[in-house]
């Protein structure tokens, strides 16, 4: 039996990827076999942002060395990981949705892992406004994130592009519709 898809959602900082994922997760119907994975991240937890598990750098390094991450990468001086529990979920028949990195997308064996690439996007002006509004970085860090936003182009016929300039509910509905189509 082939494992269900691993949906790899990515996008530039400020595109609203976490809001889309959070909203889509809240719209799941009872019994739907779609699981939204949390990330392990080496930054302190923040209220109202993405659903992640905060780890110290030592904890992250120890878990990585023990092979507890199915995927891991480093960006902006922060370590990110997706736990190997996603393999168990897929084996149990769940489609798994992960929040990934555009920069590191190409480094994984996408086709052999059964990745379904999803790119959440927004125009440059919207990204700038959202980065400033979330107040997580100083203006210099925001500027660097904006510069980086155009550095990694993800394209191809298999990439689902979601322009997140409408409501987050609209974008989440687009994502869920595509996931449900693939799982039926």
HELIX and SHEET records of a PDB file:
HELIX    1   1 UNK A   17  UNK A   26  1                                  10    
HELIX    2   2 UNK A   57  UNK A   65  1                                   9    
HELIX    3   3 UNK A   85  UNK A   91  1                                   7    
HELIX    4   4 UNK A  102  UNK A  105  1                                   4    
HELIX    5   5 UNK A  110  UNK A  113  1                                   4    
HELIX    6   6 UNK A  124  UNK A  134  1                                  11    
HELIX    7   7 UNK A  139  UNK A  149  1                                  11    
HELIX    8   8 UNK A  168  UNK A  183  1                                  16    
SHEET    1   A 5 UNK A  34  UNK A  36  0                                        
SHEET    2   A 5 UNK A  95  UNK A  99  1                                        
SHEET    3   A 5 UNK A   6  UNK A  10  1                                        
SHEET    4   A 5 UNK A 115  UNK A 121  1                                        
SHEET    5   A 5 UNK A 160  UNK A 163  1                                        
SHEET    1   B 4 UNK A  52  UNK A  54  0                                        
SHEET    2   B 4 UNK A  39  UNK A  41  1                                        
SHEET    3   B 4 UNK A  78  UNK A  83 -1                                        
SHEET    4   B 4 UNK A  69  UNK A  75 -1                                        
END                                                                             
